[in-house]
Amino acid sequence: MNKWIKRYYDEAYIRRWSLGPPDKRVQKNAAFILKLLRIGQADNLLDVACGQGRYTLAFAKTGVNVTGLDASDVLLSEAKSLAQKRGYL
């Protein structure tokens, strides 16, 4: 990954766009995506470029076994922290 891009996502992005747990709009969008893809409880899903895990957590809330993948270790760490606080890990 380009050094500038990595620095942006590891430093500036997390400060500017710290999102916290998914809100109702994200949960509604996640439910629509799962329905569209015919993914249900206990199915597996890979969320590529998951960032802070906003959608990853919304998918997990429905009972889907979701794995988040991102190039930024900082954003993955934030996603993991949010998942732990929500009891998903």
C-alpha positions in Angstrom: 0.0 0.0 0.0 1.2 3.5 -0.8 2.8 5.1 2.3 0.6 8.2 2.0 -2.6 6.2 1.9 -1.6 4.0 4.8 -0.7 7.1 6.9 -4.1 8.7 6.0 -6.1 5.7 7.1 -4.0 5.0 10.1 -4.0 8.5 11.4 -6.2 11.1 9.8 -9.2 8.9 8.8 -9.6 7.5 12.3 -9.6 10.9 13.9 -12.0 12.5 11.4 -14.3 9.6 10.8 -14.4 7.7 14.0 -17.8 6.1 13.7 -18.5 4.0 16.8 -21.0 1.2 16.6 -23.5 0.9 13.7 -26.5 3.2 13.8 -30.0 2.3 12.8 -29.4 3.4 9.1 -26.4 1.1 8.9 -28.3 -1.8 10.5 -31.1 -1.3 8.0 -28.7 -1.2 5.0 -26.9 -4.3 6.3 -30.2 -6.2 6.6 -31.0 -5.3 3.0 -27.5 -6.5 1.8 -27.9 -9.8 3.6 -31.4 -10.3 2.2 -30.2 -9.4 -1.3 -27.3 -11.9 -1.0 -29.5 -14.5 0.7 -27.1 -14.7 3.7 -28.6 -15.8 7.0 -27.7 -16.7 10.5 -24.7 -18.9 10.8 -23.7 -18.3 7.2 -20.1 -17.0 6.6 -19.3 -13.5 5.2 -16.1 -11.8 4.4 -16.2 -8.0 4.7 -13.3 -6.7 2.6 -12.1 -3.2 3.3 -14.1 -3.2 6.5 -12.4 -0.2 8.0 -13.6 0.3 11.6 -16.2 -2.5 11.2 -19.3 -0.4 10.9 -21.0 -2.9 8.6 -19.1 -5.9 9.9 -20.7 -5.3 13.3 -24.1 -4.8 11.8 -23.8 -8.1 10.0 -22.6 -9.8 13.1 -25.6 -8.5 15.1 -27.8 -10.6 12.8 -26.0 -13.8 13.6 -23.9 -14.0 10.5 -20.3 -15.3 11.0 -18.5 -12.3 9.6 -14.7 -11.7 9.2 -13.5 -8.2 8.6 -10.4 -7.6 6.5 -8.7 -4.2 6.0 -5.2 -3.0 5.0 -5.1 -0.7 8.0 -4.1 -2.4 11.3 -5.3 0.7 13.2 -8.8 0.5 11.7 -8.9 -3.3 12.3 -7.9 -2.7 15.9 -10.7 -0.2 16.3 -13.2 -2.7 14.8 -12.0 -5.4 17.1 -12.4 -3.1 20.1 -15.9 -2.2 19.1 -16.7 -5.9 18.5 -15.4 -6.8 22.0 -17.5 -4.0 23.6 -20.6 -5.3 21.8 -19.9 -8.9 22.9 -19.2 -10.3 19.4 -15.7 -11.6 20.3 
